Amino acid sequence: MTTNTRDFLVELGTEELPPTQLKKLSDAFTQGIEAGLKEADLSDDIEVISYAAPRRLAVKVTNLAEKQQDRDEVIFGPPANIAFDADGNPTKAALGFAKKSGASVEDLSEENGKLKISRRIAGQATSELLAGIIQTSLEKMPIAKRMRWGSSRTEFVRPVQWLIMLFGNEIVNGEVLGLSAGNTSRGHRFHANKEITISSAADYKQALRDAFVIVDYNERKELIRAQVKAKGEEVGGIAIIDEDLLDEVTGLNEWPTALAGNFDEDFLRVPSEALISSMKEHQKYFHVEDANGQLKPIFITLTNIESKDPKQVIEGNEKVIRPRLADAAFFWDTDRKNTLESRYEKLDTVVWVNKLGTLKAKTDRLEILAGKIATAINADTALAQRAAKLCKTDLLTDMVYEFTDLQGIAGTYYAQGDGEHADVCAAMQEQYMPSFAGDELPATQAGICIALADRIDSLVGLFGLGQIPTGSKDPFALRRASLGVLRILVEKNINIDLGQLIDWGIESTWETEPKAETKATLIEYMLDRFSAWYKDQGIATEVFQAVRALGVTNALDINDRVQAVNLFSSMDEAQALAAANKRVSNILAKNGGESVSAEINASLLSEDAEKVLAQQVAAKQTEVQPLLADAKYKEALASLADLREAVDAFFDNVMVMADDEAVKNNRLALLKQLQGLFIAIADISLLQQS
């Protein structure tokens, strides 16, 4: 049956929405509508298009059916044998079921021993459902802080000013967030500050464009990108486009226009990161670099209007940025009057975490821990400890107080000014690496030492207090800290056991001693992060679990094993050997497990298949032993893959549980040795696919 369709449009007009949340709000609104249409069985063949601008969220749905399809409904009731008495009269059970279902007794029938009612349910008109779908979508949006306005009890992220709901060219009769639907929108606040009638969903985008509003978020974003890039080239440089800033200015402007301005070259004596941070955070400006990556005294700003006098707009922005950059220069000049070391004692005035002491106490622990790590990796202990002593001192500078994202970066510049060793200077910034997924790792050994020490200290201290991340709550970024430790250990080829690092952390002087279970809990937590890391790399969870089952806690060794098992799992022999190892594991578990002897009596080997397997197991023990000693797990597993035929033949032709007790135990010993070959690398029985 052919169903008539129309396009549907909803636009929610608001006061200016939070620019950094605009895309997230738009996506959530759209997804909520899609979910509502799907639940109402109205999602077939539709296309859903989202729009978002500073003062509006909108969604267009094309090819939406005018009504739901009629559907057949079957309701089952009580057993048929209690529905009628001996004379065929309906009992209370039958009468009650019919009444509850809105039917008569004559409508009842029987299926599989139960009463049932079959009926045709007419589909509702789509226009009757739309307001409810929109309201539900808005209520489910992830808004951390909702607000009320006027005398209304309605809540939303910002006050709502108007509502459009059009189905075809007809206004949907409904109310959302206390507003009745209409067909009137608003244009640009300055260029077209008037009501605009939207005649249909198809006309929406162009009608808004005619009113100086580019309502398509992605179109507006790419327009800004192109304009900023072009302006950079126009002024003889390269505009650096920060994606977060790009998203923010996309959320700030309905009709964006890029303009370039200048600032005093004298400010270039200040570290470029400080100038860039000031321009980005305070003014939402893009910065410009030359071909060598050096900052130019030029900025690019976005205005929400097409000014008749852009020069005046530029001059206004230049006046605004001047005091901002002057502040950065003042902080730079003031901070350099005192060395980082002179700030060390003042760290005792800053509480790091309640019950865990001050930043000075943390710094003192880091000195000791960084020294132990440096010794373990043959790094310069003195440099590592010097870096640890100074690593938090820039937190007391005016520059970092004003621009918190410059922590570490400012420290590097100030350490250079103080004449510190180059590695100590670099370590000031490297202590925070990696700060996000895919970020660079520390390049210097001093940086590696304090990056590890800082994270281990935080993990031990906070886990020791029971501050373990749960769900989406991770206020101290311990997930990121855990992954940072693992990445540094693996990618920098550092052979230190996690247990050893944690022990060193626990041995430190703590205001509140870590709980007894801290080490075990923290290791399990970090191994969970390891598993997630491998999953992100496309390595199956069972591959990691096969290694985790051994209880290995050396991250570098774990990684070597995981990479080997992952390669092995793609081999033709993998599944057969995994299944065989599972079988071996089950047999041994039922016959003593760990107590089963692994000593084989060659004289008790009677079947050809067990003789062959015993010979091959003995040969493989000799072959893989030196490979395992050198952690060449890939080569070892490749060698053990040769056992497949012998293992298959053994299980096909040999009865392990022989009547003769000595023969049975001898065969169990053979399986014990076979298992031992693989378990020295991983429990590959966990690779078996169900």
C-alpha positions as CSV (number, residue, x, y, z in Angstrom):
1,M,0.0,0.0,0.0
2,T,1.4,3.4,-1.0
3,T,1.7,5.9,1.9
4,N,1.5,9.6,1.4
5,T,4.5,11.5,2.8
6,R,5.5,15.1,3.6
7,D,8.5,16.9,4.9
8,F,8.5,18.0,8.5
9,L,10.4,20.9,10.0
10,V,10.9,21.9,13.7
11,E,12.8,25.0,14.7
12,L,13.3,25.9,18.3
13,G,14.2,29.6,18.6
14,T,16.2,30.6,21.7
15,E,18.4,33.2,23.2
16,E,22.1,32.7,22.4
17,L,23.0,29.0,23.0
18,P,26.4,28.1,24.6
19,P,28.7,28.1,21.6
20,T,30.9,25.2,22.8
21,Q,27.9,23.0,23.3
22,L,25.9,23.9,20.2
23,K,27.0,20.9,18.1
24,K,26.4,18.5,21.0
25,L,23.0,20.0,21.6
26,S,22.1,19.8,18.0
27,D,23.2,16.2,17.7
28,A,21.3,15.2,20.8
29,F,18.1,16.9,19.6
30,T,18.3,15.2,16.2
31,Q,19.1,11.8,17.7
32,G,16.1,12.1,20.0
33,I,13.8,12.9,17.2
34,E,15.1,10.0,15.2
35,A,14.6,7.7,18.2
36,G,11.0,9.0,18.6
37,L,10.1,8.4,15.0
38,K,11.6,4.9,15.1
39,E,9.6,4.1,18.2
40,A,6.5,5.3,16.5
41,D,7.2,3.1,13.4
42,L,7.7,6.2,11.3
43,S,11.3,5.9,10.4
44,D,11.1,4.0,7.1
45,D,12.7,5.8,4.1
46,I,13.1,9.1,6.0
47,E,16.1,11.4,5.8
48,V,16.9,13.5,8.9
49,I,18.9,16.7,8.5
50,S,20.0,18.8,11.5
51,Y,20.6,22.6,11.6
52,A,22.1,24.6,14.4
53,A,22.9,28.3,14.8
54,P,23.5,30.5,17.8
55,R,19.8,31.3,18.3
56,R,18.2,28.1,17.0
57,L,18.1,24.3,16.8
58,A,16.3,22.8,13.9
59,V,15.6,19.5,12.3
60,K,14.1,18.6,8.9
61,V,12.7,15.2,8.2
62,T,12.0,14.4,4.6
63,N,9.7,11.7,3.2
64,L,7.8,11.3,6.5
65,A,4.6,9.2,6.3
66,E,1.4,11.1,7.0
67,K,0.2,8.3,9.3
68,Q,1.4,5.1,11.0
69,Q,0.7,1.9,9.2
70,D,-2.3,-0.1,10.5
71,R,-1.1,-3.1,12.5
72,D,-2.4,-6.4,13.7
73,E,-2.3,-7.0,17.4
74,V,-2.7,-10.3,19.2
75,I,-3.3,-10.4,22.9
76,F,-3.1,-13.7,24.8
77,G,-5.1,-14.4,27.9
78,P,-5.8,-17.2,30.4
79,P,-5.7,-20.9,29.6
80,A,-8.6,-22.0,27.4
81,N,-9.5,-24.9,29.8
82,I,-10.6,-22.4,32.5
83,A,-12.3,-20.0,30.2
84,F,-15.6,-21.9,29.8
85,D,-17.6,-24.2,32.1
86,A,-18.9,-27.6,31.2
87,D,-22.0,-26.0,29.6
88,G,-19.9,-23.8,27.4
89,N,-20.6,-20.6,29.3
90,P,-17.8,-18.1,29.7
91,T,-16.2,-18.1,33.2
92,K,-15.0,-15.0,35.1
93,A,-11.6,-15.6,33.6
94,A,-13.0,-15.3,30.0
95,L,-15.3,-12.4,30.8
96,G,-12.5,-10.5,32.6
97,F,-10.1,-11.0,29.8
98,A,-12.6,-9.8,27.2
99,K,-13.6,-6.7,29.3
100,K,-9.9,-5.8,30.0
101,S,-9.2,-6.0,26.3
102,G,-12.2,-4.0,25.2
103,A,-13.7,-6.9,23.3
104,S,-16.7,-9.2,23.6
105,V,-16.6,-12.9,24.4
106,E,-17.5,-13.6,20.8
107,D,-14.2,-12.1,19.8
108,L,-12.2,-14.6,21.7
109,S,-10.4,-17.5,20.0
110,E,-7.9,-20.2,21.1
111,E,-4.3,-20.8,20.1
112,N,-1.9,-23.2,21.8
113,G,-4.2,-23.7,24.7
114,K,-4.7,-20.0,25.5
115,L,-7.4,-17.5,24.8
116,K,-6.5,-14.7,22.4
117,I,-7.9,-11.6,20.8
118,S,-6.8,-10.6,17.4
119,R,-7.6,-7.1,16.2
120,R,-6.6,-4.4,13.7
121,I,-5.1,-1.3,15.2
122,A,-5.5,1.8,13.1
123,G,-2.4,3.9,12.7
124,Q,-2.4,7.4,14.2
125,A,-2.0,10.5,12.1
126,T,1.7,11.6,12.3
127,S,0.7,15.2,13.0
128,E,-0.8,14.0,16.3
129,L,2.4,12.4,17.4
130,L,5.0,15.1,16.4
131,A,4.7,17.4,19.4
132,G,5.1,14.6,21.8
133,I,8.2,13.3,20.0
134,I,9.8,16.8,20.0
135,Q,9.0,17.3,23.7
136,T,10.5,14.0,24.7
137,S,13.6,14.6,22.6
138,L,14.2,18.0,24.4
139,E,13.6,16.5,27.8
140,K,16.2,13.8,27.2
141,M,18.9,16.2,26.0
142,P,22.2,16.1,28.0
143,I,21.9,19.5,29.6
144,A,24.0,19.9,32.7
145,K,22.3,23.0,33.9
146,R,18.8,23.9,32.9
147,M,17.2,27.3,33.5
148,R,13.8,28.8,33.9
149,W,12.6,32.2,32.5
150,G,9.7,34.5,33.2
151,S,6.9,33.0,35.3
152,S,7.0,29.7,33.5
153,R,8.1,26.4,35.1
154,T,9.5,25.3,31.8
155,E,13.2,24.5,31.8
156,F,15.8,24.5,29.0
157,V,19.4,25.4,28.4
158,R,18.4,28.9,27.4
159,P,15.0,30.8,27.2
160,V,12.9,29.7,24.3
161,Q,11.4,32.5,22.1
162,W,9.6,30.8,19.3
163,L,8.6,27.4,17.9
164,I,8.1,26.3,14.3
165,M,6.5,22.9,13.5
166,L,5.5,22.4,9.9
167,F,4.2,19.2,8.3
168,G,4.3,19.9,4.6
169,N,2.9,23.5,4.5
170,E,0.6,23.0,7.5
171,I,1.3,24.1,11.0
172,V,1.3,21.2,13.5
173,N,-1.2,21.7,16.2
174,G,0.8,21.2,19.3
175,E,2.8,22.8,22.2
176,V,6.4,22.3,23.1
177,L,8.2,23.8,26.1
178,G,5.1,26.0,26.7
179,L,5.0,27.4,23.2
180,S,2.4,26.8,20.6
181,A,3.8,25.9,17.2
182,G,3.7,28.4,14.4
183,N,5.5,29.1,11.1
184,T,7.4,32.2,12.0
185,S,11.1,32.4,12.5
186,R,13.5,35.3,13.1
187,G,16.4,36.6,11.0
188,H,19.8,37.8,11.9
189,R,19.8,40.0,15.0
190,F,21.3,43.0,13.2
191,H,20.9,42.5,9.4
192,A,17.3,41.1,9.4
193,N,15.9,41.6,12.9
194,K,12.3,40.7,11.9
195,E,9.9,37.9,11.8
196,I,10.2,35.5,8.8
197,T,7.4,33.3,7.6
198,I,8.5,29.8,6.6
199,S,6.0,28.4,4.1
200,S,7.4,24.8,4.1
201,A,10.3,22.7,5.3
202,A,11.8,22.8,1.8
203,D,12.0,26.6,1.9
204,Y,13.6,26.8,5.4
205,K,17.3,26.9,4.6
206,Q,17.1,29.4,1.8
207,A,14.6,31.6,3.8
208,L,17.1,31.9,6.6
209,R,20.0,32.6,4.3
210,D,18.0,35.4,2.8
211,A,17.7,36.7,6.3
212,F,21.5,36.5,6.8
213,V,21.5,33.3,8.8
214,I,23.5,30.3,7.6
215,V,21.6,27.7,9.5
216,D,23.6,24.6,8.5
217,Y,26.3,24.2,11.1
218,N,28.8,22.3,9.0
219,E,28.4,24.7,6.1
220,R,29.0,27.6,8.4
221,K,32.0,25.9,9.9
222,E,33.7,25.2,6.6
223,L,32.9,28.7,5.4
224,I,34.8,30.1,8.4
225,R,37.7,27.7,7.8
226,A,38.0,28.9,4.2
227,Q,37.7,32.5,5.2
228,V,40.3,32.3,7.9
229,K,42.7,30.4,5.6
230,A,42.2,32.9,2.9
231,K,42.8,35.8,5.3
232,G,46.0,34.2,6.4
233,E,47.3,34.0,2.9
234,E,46.2,37.5,2.2
235,V,48.4,38.9,5.0
236,G,51.4,36.8,3.9
237,G,51.2,34.1,6.4
238,I,49.6,30.8,7.4
239,A,46.5,30.9,9.6
240,I,46.6,28.2,12.2
241,I,43.1,26.7,12.7
242,D,42.5,25.2,16.1
243,E,39.5,22.9,15.7
244,D,38.1,23.6,19.2
245,L,38.3,27.4,18.5
246,L,36.7,26.8,15.0
247,D,33.8,24.9,16.6
248,E,33.4,27.7,19.2
249,V,33.3,30.6,16.6
250,T,30.9,28.5,14.5
251,G,28.6,28.5,17.5
252,L,29.0,32.2,18.0
253,N,28.3,33.5,14.4
254,E,25.2,33.3,12.2
255,W,26.7,35.2,9.3
256,P,30.5,35.0,9.8
257,T,33.0,37.4,8.2
258,A,36.7,37.0,8.8
259,L,38.9,40.1,9.3
260,A,42.6,40.4,10.0
261,G,44.2,42.8,12.4
262,N,47.7,43.6,13.8
263,F,49.3,43.9,17.2
264,D,52.6,45.5,18.3
265,E,55.7,43.5,17.3
266,D,57.2,44.2,20.7
267,F,54.9,41.6,22.2
268,L,56.7,38.9,20.2
269,R,59.4,38.9,22.9
270,V,56.8,37.1,25.1
271,P,56.6,33.3,24.5
272,S,54.3,32.7,21.6
273,E,52.2,30.2,23.5
274,A,51.2,32.9,26.0
275,L,50.1,35.3,23.2
276,I,48.3,32.6,21.4
277,S,46.5,31.5,24.5
278,S,45.5,35.1,25.3
279,M,44.1,35.6,21.8
280,K,42.3,32.3,21.7
281,E,40.8,32.2,25.2
282,H,39.9,35.8,25.7
283,Q,39.1,37.1,22.2
284,K,38.5,33.9,20.1
285,Y,41.1,35.0,17.6
286,F,43.1,32.7,15.2
287,H,46.8,33.4,15.1
288,V,49.1,33.6,12.0
289,E,52.5,32.1,11.5
290,D,55.2,32.5,8.9
291,A,56.6,29.8,6.8
292,N,59.1,28.8,9.6
293,G,56.3,28.4,12.1
294,Q,57.1,31.7,13.9
295,L,54.2,33.8,15.2
296,K,53.4,36.9,13.2
297,P,52.0,40.0,14.8
298,I,48.7,39.4,13.1
299,F,45.3,37.9,14.3
300,I,42.2,36.9,12.5
301,T,38.8,37.5,14.1
302,L,35.3,36.6,13.1
303,T,32.5,39.1,13.2
304,N,28.8,38.3,13.0
305,I,28.0,41.1,10.6
306,E,29.0,42.4,7.2
307,S,30.3,45.8,8.3
308,K,30.2,48.8,6.0
309,D,33.4,50.0,7.7
310,P,35.5,46.9,8.3
311,K,38.5,49.1,9.1
312,Q,36.7,50.5,12.1
313,V,35.8,46.9,13.3
314,I,39.5,45.9,12.9
315,E,40.7,48.9,14.8
316,G,38.2,48.1,17.6
317,N,39.6,44.6,17.9
318,E,43.2,45.9,17.9
319,K,42.4,48.2,20.8
320,V,40.8,45.3,22.7
321,I,43.7,42.9,22.2
322,R,46.4,45.4,23.2
323,P,45.7,45.3,26.9
324,R,45.3,41.5,26.8
325,L,48.8,41.1,25.3
326,A,50.2,43.7,27.6
327,D,49.0,41.6,30.6
328,A,50.8,38.6,29.2
329,A,53.9,40.7,28.8
330,F,53.6,41.9,32.3
331,F,53.3,38.4,33.7
332,W,56.3,37.3,31.7
333,D,58.4,40.2,32.9
334,T,57.3,39.9,36.5
335,D,57.7,36.1,36.7
336,R,61.3,36.2,35.5
337,K,62.3,38.4,38.4
338,N,62.3,35.2,40.5
339,T,63.8,31.8,39.7
340,L,61.7,28.6,39.7
341,E,63.8,27.3,42.6
342,S,62.9,30.3,44.7
343,R,59.2,29.2,44.5
344,Y,60.0,25.7,45.7
345,E,59.3,26.3,49.4
346,K,56.1,28.2,48.6
347,L,54.7,25.0,47.2
348,D,54.0,24.2,50.9
349,T,51.2,26.8,50.9
350,V,49.2,25.0,48.2
351,V,47.2,22.0,49.0
352,W,47.4,19.3,46.3
353,V,44.6,17.1,47.4
354,N,42.8,17.1,50.8
355,K,44.4,14.4,53.0
356,L,47.3,14.0,50.6
357,G,49.2,17.1,51.6
358,T,50.7,20.1,49.7
359,L,52.3,20.5,46.4
360,K,55.7,20.6,48.2
361,A,55.0,17.2,49.8
362,K,54.1,15.8,46.4
363,T,57.2,17.4,44.8
364,D,59.4,15.8,47.5
365,R,57.9,12.4,46.8
366,L,58.5,12.9,43.0
367,E,62.1,13.7,43.6
368,I,62.6,10.3,45.3
369,L,60.4,8.4,42.9
370,A,62.0,10.0,39.8
371,G,65.4,9.1,41.2
372,K,64.4,5.4,41.5
373,I,63.0,5.3,38.0
374,A,66.1,7.1,36.6
375,T,68.4,4.5,38.3
376,A,66.2,1.7,36.8
377,I,66.5,3.0,33.2
378,N,70.1,4.1,33.5
379,A,69.2,7.8,33.2
380,D,70.9,10.7,34.9
381,T,69.5,10.6,38.4
382,A,70.6,14.1,39.3
383,L,68.9,15.6,36.3
384,A,65.7,13.6,36.9
385,Q,65.6,14.7,40.6
386,R,66.3,18.3,39.7
387,A,63.5,18.3,37.1
388,A,61.2,16.7,39.8
389,K,62.0,19.4,42.3
390,L,61.2,22.2,39.9
391,C,58.3,20.6,37.9
392,K,55.4,22.2,39.9
393,T,57.0,25.6,40.7
394,D,55.5,27.3,37.6
395,L,52.1,26.7,39.0
396,L,52.9,29.6,41.4
397,T,53.7,32.0,38.5
398,D,51.3,34.8,37.4
399,M,51.5,33.5,33.8
400,V,50.1,30.0,34.7
401,Y,47.6,31.5,37.2
402,E,46.1,33.5,34.3
403,F,46.7,31.0,31.5
404,T,46.3,27.5,33.2
405,D,46.9,25.7,29.9
406,L,50.5,27.0,29.9
407,Q,51.5,24.9,32.9
408,G,54.7,23.1,32.0
409,I,55.2,25.3,28.9
410,A,55.8,28.4,31.1
411,G,58.0,26.3,33.3
412,T,60.2,25.4,30.3
413,Y,60.7,29.0,29.4
414,Y,61.4,30.1,33.0
415,A,63.9,27.2,33.5
416,Q,65.7,28.3,30.3
417,G,65.9,31.8,31.7
418,D,67.3,30.4,35.0
419,G,70.0,28.6,33.1
420,E,68.9,25.1,34.0
421,H,70.1,22.0,32.0
422,A,68.4,21.6,28.6
423,D,66.8,18.3,29.7
424,V,65.5,19.8,32.9
425,C,63.9,22.6,30.9
426,A,62.3,20.2,28.5
427,A,61.1,18.0,31.3
428,M,59.0,20.9,32.7
429,Q,56.7,20.5,29.7
430,E,57.2,16.8,29.1
431,Q,55.9,15.9,32.6
432,Y,52.3,16.3,31.2
433,M,52.9,14.2,28.1
434,P,50.8,12.4,26.9
435,S,47.9,14.7,27.8
436,F,45.5,13.2,25.3
437,A,45.1,10.1,23.1
438,G,47.7,10.1,20.4
439,D,49.7,12.9,22.1
440,E,53.5,12.9,21.9
441,L,55.6,11.2,24.6
442,P,58.5,12.8,26.6
443,A,61.6,12.9,24.5
444,T,64.2,13.3,27.3
445,Q,64.9,10.7,30.0
446,A,64.4,13.4,32.7
447,G,60.9,14.0,31.2
448,I,60.2,10.3,31.1
449,C,61.1,9.9,34.8
450,I,58.9,12.7,36.1
451,A,56.1,11.9,33.7
452,L,56.0,8.4,35.2
453,A,56.6,9.5,38.7
454,D,53.9,12.2,38.7
455,R,51.3,9.8,37.4
456,I,52.2,6.9,39.7
457,D,52.2,9.3,42.7
458,S,48.7,10.5,41.8
459,L,47.4,7.0,41.2
460,V,48.8,5.6,44.4
461,G,47.7,8.5,46.5
462,L,44.2,8.8,45.2
463,F,43.5,5.0,45.0
464,G,44.9,4.9,48.5
465,L,42.1,7.2,49.5
466,G,39.6,5.1,47.7
467,Q,39.1,7.8,45.0
468,I,38.6,5.3,42.2
469,P,37.0,6.5,38.9
470,T,33.5,5.2,38.4
471,G,31.3,5.5,35.4
472,S,31.7,8.9,33.8
473,K,33.2,10.5,37.0
474,D,37.0,10.9,36.9
475,P,37.7,14.3,38.5
476,F,41.5,13.6,38.8
477,A,41.9,12.2,35.2
478,L,43.2,8.9,36.5
479,R,42.1,7.0,33.4
480,R,44.3,9.3,31.4
481,A,47.1,9.0,33.9
482,S,47.0,5.2,33.8
483,L,47.1,5.1,30.0
484,G,50.0,7.6,30.1
485,V,52.0,5.3,32.3
486,L,51.3,2.3,30.0
487,R,52.1,4.2,26.8
488,I,55.4,5.5,28.1
489,L,56.4,2.1,29.4
490,V,55.5,0.3,26.1
491,E,56.5,2.9,23.5
492,K,59.7,4.0,25.3
493,N,60.7,0.3,25.8
494,I,61.0,0.6,29.6
495,N,61.3,-2.7,31.4
496,I,59.9,-1.8,34.9
497,D,57.1,-3.9,36.4
498,L,53.9,-2.1,37.3
499,G,54.0,-3.7,40.7
500,Q,57.5,-2.3,41.3
501,L,56.4,1.2,40.3
502,I,53.4,1.0,42.6
503,D,55.5,-0.3,45.4
504,W,57.9,2.7,45.0
505,G,54.9,5.0,45.1
506,I,53.5,3.3,48.3
507,E,56.9,3.5,50.0
508,S,56.7,7.3,49.8
509,T,55.9,9.5,52.8
510,W,52.1,10.1,52.8
511,E,49.9,12.2,55.0
512,T,47.3,9.5,54.7
513,E,48.8,6.0,54.3
514,P,47.4,4.2,51.2
515,K,44.9,1.4,52.0
516,A,46.3,-2.2,52.1
517,E,44.5,-3.2,48.9
518,T,45.8,-0.2,46.9
519,K,48.4,-2.1,44.9
520,A,46.1,-5.0,43.9
521,T,43.2,-2.6,43.0
522,L,45.4,-0.3,41.1
523,I,47.1,-3.0,39.0
524,E,43.7,-4.4,38.1
525,Y,42.5,-1.0,37.1
526,M,45.5,-0.3,35.0
527,L,45.2,-3.7,33.3
528,D,41.6,-2.8,32.4
529,R,42.9,0.4,30.8
530,F,45.4,-1.7,28.9
531,S,42.6,-3.9,27.6
532,A,40.7,-0.8,26.4
533,W,43.8,0.6,24.7
534,Y,44.3,-2.6,22.7
535,K,40.6,-2.7,21.8
536,D,41.0,0.8,20.4
537,Q,43.8,-0.6,18.2
538,G,41.6,-3.3,16.9
539,I,43.0,-6.1,19.0
540,A,40.4,-8.5,20.2
541,T,39.6,-8.5,23.9
542,E,40.2,-12.3,24.1
543,V,43.8,-11.7,22.9
544,F,44.6,-9.5,25.8
545,Q,42.7,-11.8,28.2
546,A,44.8,-14.7,27.1
547,V,47.9,-12.8,28.3
548,R,46.3,-11.3,31.4
549,A,45.3,-14.8,32.6
550,L,49.0,-15.4,33.3
551,G,49.2,-12.6,35.9
552,V,52.0,-10.8,34.2
553,T,52.3,-7.1,35.3
554,N,55.2,-5.9,33.3
555,A,53.7,-3.6,30.7
556,L,56.5,-4.1,28.1
557,D,56.3,-7.9,28.5
558,I,52.5,-7.8,28.3
559,N,52.7,-5.9,25.1
560,D,55.2,-8.3,23.5
561,R,53.0,-11.2,24.4
562,V,49.8,-9.5,23.2
563,Q,51.4,-8.6,19.8
564,A,52.6,-12.2,19.5
565,V,49.2,-13.7,20.4
566,N,47.4,-11.3,18.1
567,L,49.6,-12.4,15.2
568,F,49.2,-16.1,16.1
569,S,45.4,-15.7,16.3
570,S,45.3,-14.9,12.6
571,M,47.1,-18.2,11.7
572,D,45.2,-21.1,10.3
573,E,46.3,-23.3,13.2
574,A,45.1,-20.9,15.9
575,Q,41.6,-22.0,16.4
576,A,42.4,-25.7,16.4
577,L,45.2,-25.3,18.9
578,A,43.0,-22.9,21.0
579,A,40.3,-25.6,21.1
580,A,42.8,-28.3,21.9
581,N,44.3,-26.2,24.8
582,K,40.8,-25.7,26.1
583,R,40.2,-29.4,26.0
584,V,43.6,-30.0,27.7
585,S,42.8,-27.4,30.4
586,N,39.4,-29.1,31.1
587,I,40.9,-32.5,31.3
588,L,43.7,-31.5,33.7
589,A,41.3,-29.5,35.8
590,K,39.2,-32.6,36.4
591,N,42.2,-34.7,37.3
592,G,44.1,-32.7,39.8
593,G,45.0,-29.5,38.0
594,E,48.2,-28.0,39.3
595,S,49.0,-31.3,41.1
596,V,49.2,-33.3,37.9
597,S,52.8,-34.4,37.3
598,A,54.6,-33.3,34.1
599,E,57.1,-36.2,34.2
600,I,56.7,-38.6,31.2
601,N,57.7,-42.2,31.3
602,A,58.6,-43.0,27.7
603,S,58.1,-46.8,28.3
604,L,54.4,-46.2,28.9
605,L,53.9,-44.5,25.5
606,S,52.2,-47.2,23.4
607,E,50.1,-45.4,20.8
608,D,51.9,-44.0,17.7
609,A,50.0,-40.7,18.1
610,E,51.1,-40.2,21.6
611,K,54.7,-41.1,20.8
612,V,54.8,-38.6,18.0
613,L,53.3,-35.9,20.2
614,A,55.7,-36.6,23.0
615,Q,58.7,-36.4,20.6
616,Q,57.5,-33.1,19.1
617,V,56.7,-31.6,22.6
618,A,60.2,-32.5,23.7
619,A,61.7,-31.0,20.6
620,K,59.7,-27.8,20.9
621,Q,60.7,-27.4,24.6
622,T,64.3,-27.3,23.4
623,E,63.5,-25.0,20.5
624,V,61.4,-22.4,22.2
625,Q,63.3,-22.2,25.5
626,P,65.9,-19.7,24.2
627,L,63.2,-17.8,22.3
628,L,61.2,-17.3,25.5
629,A,64.4,-16.2,27.4
630,D,64.7,-13.4,24.8
631,A,61.0,-12.6,24.9
632,K,60.7,-13.6,21.2
633,Y,57.1,-14.7,21.7
634,K,56.1,-14.3,18.0
635,E,58.8,-16.7,16.9
636,A,57.9,-19.1,19.8
637,L,54.2,-19.2,18.9
638,A,55.0,-19.6,15.2
639,S,57.1,-22.6,16.1
640,L,54.4,-24.1,18.4
641,A,51.9,-23.8,15.6
642,D,53.7,-26.8,14.0
643,L,52.1,-29.0,16.8
644,R,48.7,-28.8,15.3
645,E,48.7,-32.1,13.4
646,A,50.3,-34.0,16.2
647,V,47.8,-32.6,18.7
648,D,44.8,-33.4,16.4
649,A,46.1,-36.9,15.8
650,F,46.5,-37.5,19.6
651,F,43.0,-36.5,20.4
652,D,41.6,-38.5,17.4
653,N,43.5,-41.7,18.2
654,V,44.4,-41.8,21.9
655,M,42.1,-42.3,24.9
656,V,43.6,-40.1,27.6
657,M,41.5,-41.6,30.4
658,A,42.9,-45.1,30.0
659,D,41.8,-47.9,32.3
660,D,45.4,-48.4,33.3
661,E,46.2,-45.8,36.0
662,A,49.8,-45.5,35.1
663,V,49.1,-45.0,31.4
664,K,46.4,-42.5,32.2
665,N,48.7,-40.5,34.4
666,N,51.5,-40.6,31.8
667,R,49.1,-39.2,29.2
668,L,48.0,-36.5,31.6
669,A,51.7,-35.6,32.1
670,L,52.1,-35.3,28.3
671,L,49.2,-32.9,28.2
672,K,50.7,-31.0,31.1
673,Q,53.9,-30.5,29.1
674,L,51.9,-29.5,26.0
675,Q,50.0,-27.0,28.0
676,G,53.2,-25.7,29.6
677,L,54.6,-24.8,26.2
678,F,51.8,-22.4,25.4
679,I,51.1,-21.2,28.9
680,A,54.6,-19.9,29.0
681,I,53.4,-17.2,26.5
682,A,49.6,-17.0,27.0
683,D,46.5,-19.0,27.8
684,I,45.5,-19.5,24.2
685,S,42.5,-21.6,25.2
686,L,40.8,-18.2,25.7
687,L,41.1,-17.6,22.0
688,Q,38.6,-20.3,21.2
689,Q,35.6,-18.8,19.3
690,S,32.2,-20.0,20.5
